[in-house]
Amino acid sequence: MAEASDTKELVLDLFNQNKLDEARAALDAALAPPAWIAYMRGRIAWKEGKKATAIGYYNQAIALDPGSEAATALEQALRVMDFYNKDLYNP
């Protein structure tokens, strides 16, 4: 049986290779902490352009583990969503 660290490594490798469907399938069978699974689902959703879904997963991960890396991901995601360039709207 695979350990959590092996599962995490597999999911991260698939994610980094842009094999998002395979990474998602690996998460379905993952033996990793639930907060990390939610965080990775958020990263996959963000990479697919599903920003609202990603933010939802980050919030879910934070609810399970407030000190998780999802807190940083959520903060960064919200900064991206709040950013706008005034020069683009007012030429």
N, C-alpha and C positions, 0 to 999 in steps of 0.2 A: 504494500500500500504506500502511496506517495505521501510525503510529509508536506506540511504547509509551506516550508521554504522552497521545496521543489515545485510546488504548484504555483507559487508566486513568481518564481523564475520563469516558468513556462509561459504564464500569462503575460509577463513583462516582455519576454522575447517576441511573442506573437504580436503584442501591441506595437512594439518598436519596429516590427517588420510590416506594419500596416495590415496585418491579417486580423481585422477587427471581428469578423464573424467567428473565426476560430478562437480568438481570445475570449469572446463572450461565451462560447460553448465550454471552454475550459473553466470559466468562472462558475458555470452551472454545476460543475462537478468538483469545484474547489474545496479543499480542506483548509481554507484560510479563515482568519477572523472575519466575521460578518461586516465589520466596519471597513476593512480593507477591500472586501468584495464590492461594497457599495461605492467606495472611492474609485475603484477601477472601472466600474460600470459608468460612473460619471466621466472619467477620462475618455472612455470609448465614445460616449454620447457627445462629448465636446468635440472630439476629433471628427465625428460624423456631422458636425454642424448643428446638433440638437442641443442648443445652449440651455434652454429652460429645463430639459430633461436632466442634463448634467448637473445643473444647480440643485435640482431636487435630490439627486443621488448624493451630492456632497452634503446637503443638509441631513439626509438619512444617516450618512456615515458619522457626521458630527454628533448626532443624537445618540448613536451607539458608543462613540468614543470621542469626547470633546477635544482630546489632545492629538487626534489623528492628523495625518498630512492633508486630509480633506479640508481642514480649516484654512490652510494656506491656499489650497486650490479654490475654495469658495471666495476668499478675499480677492484673489487674482481675477477670477471670473467676473466678479461684481465690478472690479475696476475696469475691465475691458468693456463690460456692458455700459458703464457710466461714461466712458470716454467719448468725446466727440470733438471734432475739429471745426471751430467756428468759421475758419477760412473756407471750408468746403461748402458751407451753407450760405455764405455771404461773399460772393466773389467780388 
